[in-house]
Amino acid sequence: MSDAQGRVTAGLVVIGNEILSGRTQDANTAYLARFLNDAGVRLMEVRVVPDVEADIVEAVNQLRRRHAYLFTTGGIGPTHDDITSAAVAKALGRPLTRHPEAERRLFAYYPEERRTPARMKMADTPEGADLVDNPISTAPGFRVENVFVLAGVPKIMQAMLDGVRPLLKGGRPVSSRTLKVEAGEGDVAATLSEVQARHGAVDIGSYPFFQQGLFGTSVVVRSDDGTRLDEAFLDLERALAEQGVATAEEGG
Amino acid sequence: MSDAQGRVTAGLVVIGNEILSGRTQDANTAYLARFLNDAGVRLMEVRVVPDVEADIVEAVNQLRRRHAYLFTTGGIGPTHDDITSAAVAKALGRPLTRHPEAERRLFAYYPEERRTPARMKMADTPEGADLVDNPISTAPGFRVENVFVLAGVPKIMQAMLDGVRPLLKGGRPVSSRTLKVEAGEGDVAATLSEVQARHGAVDIGSYPFFQQGLFGTSVVVRSDDGTRLDEAFLDLERALAEQGVATAEEGG
């Protein structure tokens, strides 16, 4: 499944009251975005929803239908507020069942006195799910249809992605080049606009920065076509030089 | 406008390709969440969308109808990828017009050679908008109906919120108390579940942590009713002590 521009796209549903209360700063979006980019998949939208079944079901159903892949993070631990697996089962119209291999892993990992019913509940998945390994704390994530259900703890989420990578069929990865410009955004906006108009195959983004007492602009050119990316970047450098603005490629 | 539980709620639309590409880590969600909490408003959902008009319009229209307030961050600068004001105007069915007071401020702030058409475009708002002051770099945010349109640069967004605060009619602010528990989530899950069941007026969230070689659990109790919060917290401490688990209140 790819979109009208031939891109393979993904959505992300971040589940957790702790993000919406401001207690926790989400770090999974940025990591997943870069991971997907390397896999040739574009993260197109993110929703942060509370630990409320109806909200999770709605977000999962909207996003899984729009994108080749949907990821969720959070809510797969052992406590009463961990309701993601049940909500995803409901969204997909599948029963929530004990996954024998997940159960076996938890059984092997926890000594008897720590093998609580709450922990064993982490072996429940929507029927037909394939496990996603958790090399850190055992309790697995899973994939069912095009939905990947991952942990919320960043280190565990990141480790799970190692197992996800071979399952993704991406398009061409997006490359980017960044030009640091010694001028404010408003001083170069017209030039950027002209360069963007000449190069439809690239996305030109501009971001203000403040450094050593000066306002400047980082201009990021992105494309899944390396040749066109380089062409647009050269044109950008040329156009800004013509305007009399100093530039330098970041990391270049 | 408040929800079925009498809470005043809000949504947030974060606009920007740079968040979805992983180039930039969003910091506005956590800040806005805490700001709203102090104002007695609950942030209930967040959507991150790209710099695409149709996506912004859809997110704005869905969220502004569900919540007392909707906030947007990002996309109000001078460049071609700054399309938030136009998209919000479209979502609300209002023309985008030059705001005279915004124009006056930009005119006063920028010397003539920097008064580019791109910069003056930052004075365009949906018709009928009230300005939100920007004490840092002048170009204002705005409020129209229940939608607050703010800058994406965190320092500017935060400064704009000072002007937003008096315009919000919140409910009771939510307070929280946190108990650090020397046991894994799975060891205390049943107890937390029982305490939650006895105290419907509070939200009990649990978050694993790893510190000095030990797994522990932070249990956060939240409520807009201070008395019930304290009752639930005491019950939680008692129930965990009865289970033989060591606890200490964070900051307590």
Contacts between the chains, C-beta under 8 A, distances in Angstrom:
chain1	res1	chain2	res2	distance
A	14	B	46	8.0
A	17	B	203	6.5
A	17	B	205	5.4
A	17	B	222	7.9
A	18	B	205	6.0
A	18	B	207	6.2
A	18	B	220	7.4
A	19	B	29	6.9
A	19	B	30	7.6
A	19	B	33	7.7
A	19	B	46	7.7
A	20	B	33	5.9
A	20	B	42	7.7
A	20	B	43	5.0
A	20	B	44	6.7
A	20	B	45	7.5
A	20	B	46	7.1
A	21	B	33	5.8
A	21	B	34	7.8
A	21	B	37	6.5
A	21	B	43	7.6
A	21	B	174	7.5
A	21	B	176	7.6
A	21	B	222	6.8
A	22	B	29	7.6
A	22	B	30	4.6
A	22	B	31	7.1
A	22	B	32	7.6
A	22	B	33	3.2
A	22	B	34	3.8
A	22	B	37	6.5
A	22	B	43	7.6
A	23	B	176	7.8
A	23	B	207	8.0
A	23	B	220	6.6
A	24	B	30	7.5
A	24	B	207	7.3
A	25	B	27	7.1
A	25	B	29	7.9
A	25	B	30	4.7
A	26	B	26	7.1
A	26	B	29	6.8
A	26	B	30	7.7
A	27	B	25	7.1
A	29	B	19	6.9
A	29	B	22	7.6
A	29	B	25	8.0
A	29	B	26	6.8
A	29	B	48	6.9
A	30	B	19	7.6
A	30	B	22	4.6
A	30	B	24	7.5
A	30	B	25	4.7
A	30	B	26	7.7
A	31	B	22	7.1
A	32	B	22	7.6
A	33	B	19	7.7
A	33	B	20	5.9
A	33	B	21	5.8
A	33	B	22	3.2
A	34	B	21	7.8
A	34	B	22	3.8
A	37	B	21	6.5
A	37	B	22	6.5
A	42	B	20	7.7
A	43	B	20	5.0
A	43	B	21	7.6
A	43	B	22	7.6
A	44	B	20	6.7
A	44	B	50	6.4
A	45	B	20	7.5
A	45	B	47	6.7
A	45	B	48	6.4
A	45	B	49	5.7
A	45	B	50	7.5
A	45	B	55	7.1
A	46	B	14	8.0
A	46	B	19	7.7
A	46	B	20	7.1
A	46	B	46	7.7
A	46	B	47	7.0
A	46	B	48	3.8
A	47	B	45	6.7
A	47	B	46	7.0
A	47	B	47	5.3
A	47	B	48	7.7
A	48	B	29	6.9
A	48	B	45	6.4
A	48	B	46	3.8
A	48	B	47	7.7
A	49	B	45	5.7
A	50	B	44	6.4
A	50	B	45	7.5
A	51	B	205	7.6
A	55	B	45	7.1
A	77	B	185	5.5
A	77	B	186	7.9
A	77	B	206	7.5
A	77	B	208	6.9
A	78	B	185	5.2
A	78	B	186	4.1
A	78	B	189	4.6
A	79	B	185	5.4
A	79	B	188	8.0
A	79	B	189	4.6
A	79	B	192	5.6
A	79	B	193	7.2
A	79	B	206	4.5
A	80	B	189	6.9
A	80	B	192	6.1
A	80	B	193	4.2
A	80	B	196	5.5
A	80	B	204	7.5
A	81	B	204	7.2
A	81	B	205	5.5
A	81	B	206	6.6
A	110	B	186	7.7
A	114	B	184	7.2
A	114	B	186	6.7
A	114	B	187	6.5
A	116	B	186	5.2
A	116	B	187	6.6
A	116	B	189	6.6
A	116	B	190	6.7
A	117	B	190	7.1
A	118	B	185	7.8
A	118	B	186	5.2
A	118	B	189	3.2
A	118	B	190	5.8
A	118	B	193	7.6
A	119	B	186	3.6
A	119	B	189	7.5
A	122	B	186	7.9
A	153	B	208	6.6
A	174	B	21	7.5
A	176	B	21	7.6
A	176	B	23	7.8
A	184	B	114	7.2
A	185	B	77	5.5
A	185	B	78	5.3
A	185	B	79	5.4
A	185	B	118	7.8
A	186	B	77	7.9
A	186	B	78	4.1
A	186	B	110	7.7
A	186	B	114	6.7
A	186	B	116	5.2
A	186	B	118	5.1
A	186	B	119	3.6
A	186	B	122	7.9
A	187	B	114	6.4
A	187	B	116	6.6
A	189	B	78	4.6
A	189	B	79	4.6
A	189	B	80	7.0
A	189	B	116	6.6
A	189	B	118	3.2
A	189	B	119	7.5
A	190	B	116	6.7
A	190	B	117	7.1
A	190	B	118	5.7
A	192	B	79	5.7
A	192	B	80	6.1
A	193	B	79	7.2
A	193	B	80	4.2
A	193	B	118	7.6
A	196	B	80	5.5
A	203	B	17	6.5
A	204	B	80	7.4
A	204	B	81	7.2
A	205	B	17	5.5
A	205	B	18	6.0
A	205	B	51	7.6
A	205	B	81	5.6
A	206	B	77	7.6
A	206	B	79	4.5
A	206	B	81	6.6
A	207	B	18	6.2
A	207	B	23	8.0
A	207	B	24	7.3
A	208	B	77	6.9
A	208	B	153	6.6
A	220	B	18	7.4
A	220	B	23	6.6
A	222	B	17	8.0
A	222	B	21	6.8
